[in-house]
Amino acid sequence: MLLRHGLTSNIYLNDYLTFIQQGRDTFEFHHNLLVAQHHYHLVINAHHAFNAFYAEQKRLAEQLMD
């Protein structure tokens, strides 16, 4: 009986640890996803800023040519 109880509690412990590990993995995944999304938005914003800057430079250059 004691042996069976020991095995049972060991199984529960393993399940619990697996559950915690999965939670950690999920948290890491979501964290990495958030970081990736943030980076993506920064890149997109920088791209738009450069486009606006170069469009303005081009407009000024064309103005000078006229």
LOMI-31075 format. One line per field, with one value per residue: x, y, z of N, C-alpha, C in turn; residue number from 1. Coordinates in Angstrom, 3 decimals. Last residue first. Layout:
// residues N
nxx = (X,...) .
nyy = (Y,...) .
nzz = (Z,...) .
caxx = (X,...) .
cayy = (Y,...) .
cazz = (Z,...) .
cxx = (X,...) .
cyy = (Y,...) .
czz = (Z,...) .
n = (NUM,...) .
//
This chain:
// residues 66
nxx = (13.282,15.144,13.976,11.908,13.291,14.266,11.877,11.033,13.084,12.700,10.166,10.807,12.560,10.739,8.914,10.633,11.454,8.982,8.413,10.561,9.956,7.587,8.593,10.289,8.434,6.865,8.794,9.256,6.754,6.696,8.835,7.841,5.608,6.904,8.255,6.004,4.892,7.016,7.128,4.596,4.938,6.965,5.593,3.614,5.197,6.194,3.832,3.230,5.417,4.911,2.511,3.364,5.149,3.322,1.763,3.734,4.233,1.862,1.994,4.235,3.320,1.146,2.487,3.937,1.892,0.832) .
nyy = (73.030,72.006,72.466,70.626,68.280,68.388,68.252,65.683,64.156,64.647,63.485,60.860,60.347,60.541,58.531,56.309,56.431,55.925,53.353,52.022,52.420,50.935,48.360,48.029,48.159,45.920,43.903,44.195,43.414,40.769,39.731,40.097,38.414,35.967,35.711,35.482,33.120,31.372,31.658,30.601,28.001,27.170,27.367,25.460,23.227,23.146,22.636,20.085,18.667,18.819,17.350,14.860,14.278,14.154,11.983,10.025,10.088,9.221,6.568,5.563,5.761,4.036,1.649,1.484,1.253,-1.203) .
nzz = (-60.519,-58.770,-56.313,-56.455,-56.444,-53.822,-52.386,-53.144,-52.067,-49.354,-49.044,-49.565,-47.480,-45.290,-45.869,-45.762,-43.095,-41.859,-42.760,-41.520,-38.856,-38.708,-39.266,-37.049,-34.957,-35.553,-35.146,-32.419,-31.483,-32.345,-30.857,-28.278,-28.416,-28.801,-26.423,-24.747,-25.679,-25.028,-22.260,-21.612,-22.510,-20.801,-18.355,-18.755,-18.989,-16.386,-14.957,-16.012,-15.118,-12.395,-12.320,-13.177,-11.095,-8.978,-9.735,-9.604,-6.880,-5.846,-6.817,-5.492,-2.834,-2.892,-3.355,-1.003,0.838,0.000) .
caxx = (12.324,15.388,15.207,11.582,12.538,15.218,12.733,10.184,12.855,13.979,10.342,9.804,13.073,11.936,8.445,9.895,12.435,9.700,7.523,10.410,11.206,7.574,7.587,10.832,9.538,6.268,8.160,10.352,7.263,5.697,8.881,9.095,5.437,5.973,9.023,6.958,4.127,6.549,8.286,4.931,3.891,7.198,6.793,3.238,4.384,7.109,4.582,2.269,5.192,6.126,2.536,2.335,5.635,4.408,1.149,3.085,5.316,2.230,0.904,4.224,4.540,0.917,1.533,4.644,2.786,0.000) .
cayy = (73.871,71.830,73.190,72.046,68.627,68.359,69.439,66.837,64.131,65.013,64.920,61.517,60.362,61.382,59.915,56.625,56.602,57.178,54.466,51.977,52.971,52.380,48.967,47.978,49.126,47.259,44.056,44.423,44.751,41.717,39.691,40.750,39.847,36.455,35.816,36.579,34.363,31.488,32.036,31.983,28.836,27.168,28.176,26.849,23.645,23.329,23.874,21.180,18.797,19.437,18.735,15.578,14.396,15.130,13.305,10.299,10.389,10.614,7.457,5.629,6.458,5.446,2.132,1.558,2.405,0.000) .
cazz = (-61.262,-60.209,-56.649,-56.323,-57.655,-54.947,-52.269,-53.437,-53.518,-49.994,-48.800,-50.410,-48.854,-45.358,-45.762,-46.995,-44.175,-41.592,-43.120,-42.979,-39.390,-38.440,-40.157,-38.416,-35.028,-35.604,-36.459,-33.366,-31.173,-32.847,-32.323,-28.668,-28.163,-29.820,-27.673,-24.559,-25.789,-26.408,-23.083,-21.259,-23.102,-22.249,-18.607,-18.481,-20.141,-17.518,-14.709,-16.144,-16.565,-12.932,-11.854,-13.934,-12.476,-8.947,-9.598,-10.893,-7.808,-5.579,-7.218,-6.958,-3.262,-2.589,-4.350,-2.283,0.927,0.000) .
cxx = (12.765,14.501,15.492,12.788,12.180,14.523,13.705,11.013,12.046,13.808,11.626,9.942,12.096,12.438,9.621,9.444,11.744,10.715,8.227,9.540,11.122,8.812,7.565,9.879,10.100,7.341,7.573,9.790,8.358,6.176,7.903,9.182,6.669,5.769,8.162,7.749,5.034,5.812,7.866,6.087,4.194,6.199,7.055,4.395,3.962,6.353,5.501,2.969,4.270,6.006,3.742,2.364,4.647,4.943,2.206,2.440,4.749,3.364,1.296,3.172,4.577,2.119,1.269,3.723,3.502,0.872) .
cyy = (75.262,72.766,73.132,72.897,70.106,68.770,69.533,68.128,65.357,65.119,65.424,63.034,61.030,61.496,60.877,58.077,56.974,57.459,55.810,53.143,53.056,53.057,50.486,48.660,49.201,48.343,45.462,44.690,45.132,43.151,40.706,40.830,40.629,37.962,36.379,36.803,35.576,32.811,32.263,32.484,30.304,28.083,28.292,27.784,25.099,23.810,24.175,22.535,19.982,19.650,19.478,17.064,15.170,15.365,14.403,11.683,10.751,11.044,8.918,6.617,6.626,6.282,3.630,2.139,2.616,1.260) .
czz = (-61.256,-61.024,-58.149,-56.733,-57.655,-56.241,-53.444,-53.401,-53.939,-51.514,-49.462,-50.277,-49.816,-46.799,-45.927,-47.000,-45.482,-42.694,-42.943,-43.454,-40.912,-39.004,-39.973,-39.391,-36.444,-35.688,-36.600,-34.763,-32.173,-32.645,-32.919,-30.191,-28.591,-29.671,-28.796,-25.850,-25.653,-26.607,-24.525,-22.123,-22.847,-22.946,-20.105,-18.780,-19.991,-18.753,-15.892,-15.969,-16.837,-14.442,-12.434,-13.600,-13.342,-10.362,-9.640,-10.858,-9.184,-6.512,-7.014,-7.454,-4.766,-3.065,-4.153,-3.356,-0.411,0.000) .
n = (66,65,64,63,62,61,60,59,58,57,56,55,54,53,52,51,50,49,48,47,46,45,44,43,42,41,40,39,38,37,36,35,34,33,32,31,30,29,28,27,26,25,24,23,22,21,20,19,18,17,16,15,14,13,12,11,10,9,8,7,6,5,4,3,2,1) .
//
